[in-house]
Amino acid sequence: MTLPVSPADVATARKVLDGAVLRTPTLPAPRLSAITGAHVFVKYENLQVTASFKERGALVKLSSLTPEERAAGVVAMSAGNHAQAVAYHAARLGIRATIVMPKHTPIVKVAATEAHGARVVLHGESVGDASEEADRIAREENLVWVHPYDDAHVIAGQGSIAAEMLEDAPDLDALLVPVGGGGLISGMAVAARHLRPDIEIVGVETRLYPSMWNALHQQGLPCEGATLAEGIAVKQAGTLTREIVSALVSDVVLVSEPTIERAVNLFLTQQKTLAEGAGAAGLAALLAEPDRYRGRKVGLVVSGGNIDPRIVASIMMRELEREERIVSFRFSMLDRPGELGIIASLLGSLGANILEVEHKRHFLDVHAKGARLDVTVETRDRTHADAVYRALIENGMDVERIDWRSGN
């Protein structure tokens, strides 16, 4: 079978990339290995100048342009990382770049793209809307399309990642790769199958956008919703990429949003590296099915690190709540002097650090002579949280746990 991209194309792309993009390290991750039961190796593409693997494909495509095409300029459509990559390398090569992005693209990605000198056009609610606008601009202004994934040069550039990973860790058993439109996994599959025909290659999509899964299984699951992994929130997989994935990829799996959140948090807290939601999808798949990979050597790609700092803060707090290192208690108490002090002193003696207090009197479900007190505290772990709760009850407190996850 002749595919749109060959191992020779990847080899050619590597020559273009040599010295122009960072050859990022592939390193063992002992802490993630201990958590998952697999032998985990991580490829840190978030160390690129624009913090994403997208630089590889963008540069290979831009380098393939004729002098006339370079003079005309390029247009790209992207929710962020491809935009920055095209803008950065177009500026390096002296090529005028226009980037069309959906209106709700994170501000950090819009600002970063503009900082590289590109003209940014915000249009539409989705990547599809932005794509239509980019197509219109390309026709009207005679610009060259630099597609984020469905382009042979782009795919070949992304394939360099797998080639580097298997040079650094040649005995990997499996690669877990984020999938949006499919450019990354297509290129990696071409390179990896050439070097290691027996390696397992698994694509990972968020459950909210199963575009490649739909294409492979001839299903029509909806592609919609607010996802942390906006970098892979693609409603339609590419034509070239579908062909390559169908031929070379072992499986495509879907992961939940909470699992992606946990993966982002683990990369930050355990590996001390910043991963956006899409960039953490591979680890999310490993967390979702640990038995599938237990004892095996698994390669993960941190494909991008462009995440809003506010989202990072939110994820960390949410994970602390999931781990019950932050818990909330609701006290029903008499409204009289000293009651709050008694509760605060008791919590302190139990080693619980008070983070937030909300004192409520004027509710019909509160006794006329009483008050309701919601207290959020920090504990060491779930066992400590349970011990604090038992001790409060044993000390005569009228208290209940508040489980914000269930909406209570």
N, C-alpha and C positions, 0 to 999 in steps of 0.2 A: 504493500500500500504506500502510495506517495502522498505525504502530508504537506501542508502549506509551508512548514518550517522544518529544516533538516538539522542534524547535528553539525554539519558543515557551516550552516548559517550561524549557529551559536558560536562556533569557533571563530568565524569572521567577526562577529559582534564583539567577542572578547578582545580582539586586537584593537578595535575602535575604542573600547572602554579603558584599555590599559593606560594607567596614568591620568585618566580624565575623571574617573569616579573612584571612590575608595573601595579597595578590596577588603570588605568588612570581615571581622573574625567570626569563626564558628567555634564556640567554646562549650565545654561540658558545664552542666548546670546541676551541681550536686543537691542543692536544696529542692529544686523542682523534681529531681529524681526521687528524693526521699518522700515527697508528697504524693507523687503519682505511681511510683513503683516501676517506672520505666527508666532507662538510661538516657537522659535528655541532653541533647546538644542544641544550642541556640545560635542562629545566624543573625547578627545585629545590624540589620539594614537601617535601623533608626539612627545610625551614626553617619549616614550620608549628609552632605551639606544641607539638603532640604529635608532631612530626616525621613526619607522614604526610598524604597527600592525603585520607584518610578523613574529616577534619574537614568537608569540603565537603558530602558526602552526608548525614552525620550531622546537621549543623546544619539543612539544608533539611528533612529529615524531622521533626526535633524542632519546628521552627518551624511545621510544618503541623498540629500536634496541636490539638485543641479544648481549651478550659479543663478540661473533665471528664477528658480523656485525660491532660493534664499533671498533674492532681491525683492520678490513679491511679498514675502512674509508668510507666517503660519497662523492658523487658528486651532484652538483645542477646546474641548469640553471636559470639565472635571469638577468634582465636588471638593477638590483641594490638592491632593498630593501630586497628581499628574500635572495640574496647573502650575504648581511651584517648580516642578522638574522642567517642564517645557520653558517656563519663563526664565529660569536660571541658566539653562544651557543655551537658549536662544540668545540671551544677552551676551554670554561668553563668545558665541559664534557670530555676533553682529546681525542677528536675524530679528526682524520686528515680529512681536508675538501679541496676539489677541486671545484672551481666555474668557470663555463663557461659563459662568457658574450659576447654580440655582440660587434663588434669592435668600434662602435660609442656610447657606453655607456658613460654618462657624467663622466668626470674625477673625480669629487668629490665622485662618488659612487664606482669607481674602487679603488681609494686610500683608502677609508674607509674600503672596503672589505679586502684589503691587510693588513691594519693596524690591523685587528683582527686575522691575522696569516694564512689566507687561501692562497692556491695556486690559482692564477687567470689566466685563459686561455681566451684570446680574440679571438673570432672566428666568422666569418660571418657577414652579414649585418643585420640580423634580429634575433628575439628570436627563430624562427624556425630553422635557421642555427645553432644557439648555442645549441639548444636542440639536434639536430642530432650529434653534436660533443660530447656533454655530454654523449649521449647514447653510442657512440663509446668508450669513455674513461671508462665508467662504465663496459663495456664488457671486454676490454683489461686488466683493472687493478682490476677487481672484486670488484668494489665499489658499495655501496648501493645508489640508486636514492633517492633524497629528492625532490620530485616534488613541484613546487611552488603553485599548486592549485588542481591538480587532484589526491588527496590522502586523504583517509578517516581520518587519524590522523591529517593531516594539516587542513582539513575542520573542524573537531571537535574543534581544538584549536582556530580557528577564531570565532567559535560560542560563545566563552566565552565573546566576545565583546557585543553582544546583551543581554546576560544574565546580565551583569553588568549594561548596559544602562537601562534595565527595572527594575532593583533593585533601581537605583538612580532616575529614572523618570518613574514610573510604568504606568502613564496615557498617554504615547505617542500615538498619532494616526497613525503616519507613520514613517518609516525609509527610508532614501534615501542613497543608498549604491553604491560606485564605483564598476564597474564590468570590469575585464579584462578576465582572464580565468574562474572566478566565484567562487574561493575558499572562499573569504570573505563573499559574499552574501549568498552562500550555507550554511555555518556554522551559520551565523546570522539568516537565515530563519528557520533553524531547531530549534534553541533555542527560537526565538521570537514566532513562531507559537505554540510552546508548552506552553509558558507562557501567550501569548495573541493571541488566535486564530483569533481574528477579526482585528488585526493590518494590515495596508497596508505596504507592503514591495516593494519598487521600486528600481530597478537596474538602474545605470547610466553609459552609455558608451559615448566616444567621437564619433562624426559622422564619423570620419576617420577610426575607427576600430569597426564596429558594429557586432562583432563575435557572441555574445550571442543573440542579436536581430535577426540576420540571422537564428540562430539555432531554435529559438522559432517560427519565422514566416516563416520558410522554404524559405528564400530569399537568394539572392547571392550578396548583396551590397558589393562593393570592400572594402577590409581592407588594406589601404595603405596611406602613406603620413607622413609628419613631424608634429608631435603633441606635444603640451606642456605636455600632459598626457601620457608620455612614459611608465609609470608604468601599464597602462591598455591598451597599444597598442598590443593587442593579436589577431592574425589572426584566431585562432581556439579555441573555448571554450572547456573546459574539458568534458570528457564523464560522469564522476560521477556528475560533477557540473551541466551539462545540465539536467540530470535527476531530481536533487533536485530543481533547479530553475523552471523547468516546473511544478513541483508539488506544490511548496510553494510560489513562488514569484508572486506578483500581476501584475507587469508590468516592462518592461525594456524600458527606454527612451534614446534618443540620444541628445547630447548637442554640440553646436558649439565651435570652438576654442576661438573666442572672449569672449564668455560667461565664459569659463573656466578661461581665463585671468582675467576677472572681479572678479571671485570668489577668485582667488589667492590674488588679490589686496585687496579685502574686508577683507579676513581673516587677512592680514597683517595690514591694516590701521585701521580696526574697532575692531578686536579681539586681535590685537598685537600678533599674532601667525603665524608661518611660515608653509605654506601648499604647497606641490608640486602640479603639475597639476592634477594628479590622485587623490590626497588627497582632492582636492577642488571640485571634480566632483559632489558630493551631493549638495553642495551649488549652483553650476552652474544649476542644474536641478530646484532648487527652484527659482532661478532668472529667468529661462526661462519660467516657468509656475506658476507665483505667485497666480493666481486666483484659481488654483487647490488646494492649501494648505492654502489659506487665513483663518485665525482664528483657524487653527488646530495646534496641538502640534506635531512638526516635529523633529526627531532626525537625526543629521548629524554625520558622522565619519570623522574626519581629519585623514585619514588613513596613511599619511606619510608627512614628512617635509624635505625630502632630495632633495633640489632644488639648482641648480647652482646659486650663488649670482649674477652673471652677468645677468642671466635670470630674477631674481627678479628685478634688477635695470631697465632692459628693460621694464618689465611689468608695473612697476610704472610710467615710463615716458609715455608709450603708453596710459595708463589709464588717465593720466593728459591731453593728447592730445584729447582723446575721450570725456572727460568732458569739453574740451575747456578751461582748466586752463593753457594750453600752446598753443599758437596760433602763426601763422606766417603771415606776411604781405609782399607783394611785391610792392615796390615803383618804379615808373618811374620818374626820376628826371634829372635836368640839372647837368652836371658835372662841378661844380664850387665850390670854397671854401665856407664853411659854411653850405652847404645844409645838410650834415649829422648831423651837430650840431643842426640845426633847427628841424629835425625829432626826434632826441634823446631827445631834450628838451620838445617837444610836448608830446611824449610818457611818459616821466617822469611826466609831469604835469597831465596826465590822470591816473596816478597810475599804469602804465604798466611797469614791470621790464624787461629790455632787457637782454636776455640770450645769443643771438648769432646774429652776423651781417655778411652778405656775400655781398661784393661790387663787381659788375660785369660791366665791360666796353666793353670787346672785344667779343661781340656777334652781329651777323648780325641783330637780332631782336631788338637791342638797337640803338637809334638814334646816329649818329656820334658825336654829341655834348652832348650826354646824358649818363646816367648810370642807371643800375638797382640795386636796393638794396633790399635784402631779410632780414627781421628782425624777429627773433623769440622772443616772449615776454611771460612773466608769468602774468596771470590775476587772479582775485579772483574766478571767475566762468564764466559760459556761458553768463549771463546777462552783466557782466562787459566787457567781450570780445566784445560783440555786441555794447556796448556803446563806447568803444575805437574806433572801426571801423567807427561808424557814425561820431564821433568827428573828425577823420582824414579827412574824406570826407568834412565835414563842414568847415574845415580849409584849403580847397583848395588842398589837397594832391591828386595826381594821384596814387591811391592805390587799391589793390585787396587782398582778403583773399586767402591764399594758403591752399587748402584742401589736405594734404598729403595722406589721406585715399583713395581718388579717383584717386590719381596719378597725380593731376594737379600741 
